[in-house]
Amino acid sequence: MAKKDYYETLGVSKSATEAEIKKAYKRLAMKYHPDKNQDNKAEAEAKFKEVKEAYEVLTDAQKKAAYDQYGHAAFEQGFGGGGAGAGGFGGFSGFGGGSAFDDIFSDFFGGGRGRAQSSSRGADLQYNITLTLEEAASGVSKEIKVPTWVTCSVCHGQGTEKASDVVTCDTCHGAGVVQMRQGFFAVQQECPTCHGRGKVVKNPCKKCHGEGRVQKTKTLSVTIPAGVDTGNRIRLSGEGEAGLNGAPAGDLYVQVQVKPHGIFERDGTNLHCEIPINIVLASLGGEVEVPTLNGKVSLTIPAETQTGKMFRLRGKGIKSLRGNSVGDLYCHVVVETPVNLTGKQKELLKELGESLKADKNAKHSPKEKSFFDKVKKFFG
């Protein structure tokens, strides 16, 4: 089946910049990642591989040049058709010494570029942690359990208990790669015996079976600094997967997610909350207790306060993650209409309403009067 055009796969034009290609790849990679498509994992994996292949070609200047000129044929065995012999690349030119093909063969045939891969740094890991707003604001220490690869405690990452049991590979003679003929070209391929290491273990460690590392669930203590927010990452150096053959371990990145709060909404270092008050307090003014992350405080409500009025409490927000400044708390007043009134209360409200209506000179509802004046003007 013919391969889909790489530009079409990523949904970009041929004139797209590298930044546009990267943006398209990131969006599609997230969309088709197998972990996010558990119901249709096989199809998602296939799509994910297509997107990754297109991205790797179009972000490599030399591969992109080859693809723009020759299409998918640039990466196929026997490309050329120009008399270079069966399986040759006759007629191909313009790549400055063949370095583009070195990269292409490295991708498709696992080439080691002529040297043994004696060790490989461990992979980085990510751990997602969920915090309350209070924990994020004040900082907290958390214990987390991370399943990972750790260095074998018996062979200390060497794959065998005796150093003399590690010998040079007889297949590649320590190079880590073997040569494979492709027409007039000799293509390098990872050694199938030592898998690119250049050495083999005669008597593998019984605990790790020669891997040099074993799977284990580590318990780590993570210090979360005050002021973190959703999207922040904390790096724990060397706490990722153990490397191969005693190579350094990768890093662990703790990804922070802050749960929604029942009272406060966060905006950077500032907090917002609604303060419901009754019509008596709104009309006559008074004191009301409002919550903060550090306890209750008293807020003065002036007389004739309207719904939507905002009060600012300085320094009652969240400490900045990258400084000593502290945000503010914004209290938004909501005047509540009374419900479940008794007969007497209803009579009192009716009496109040009639009193307000009878006072022709007073302006008890300025917004109401302004609104109806506008309506009157609108209808001529």
Beta strands, then each sheet from edge to edge (+ up, - down):
strand 1: 125-131
strand 2: 140-151
strand 3: 166-168
strand 4: 177-182
strand 5: 185-190
strand 6: 199-201
strand 7: 213-224
strand 8: 233-236
strand 9: 252-258
strand 10: 265-267
strand 11: 270-277
strand 12: 286-292
strand 13: 295-301
strand 14: 310-313
strand 15: 329-335
sheet 1: 1+ 9+ 8-
sheet 2: 2+ 7-
sheet 3: 3+ 6-
sheet 4: 4+ 5-
sheet 5: 10+ 11- 15- 14+
sheet 6: 12+ 13-
end
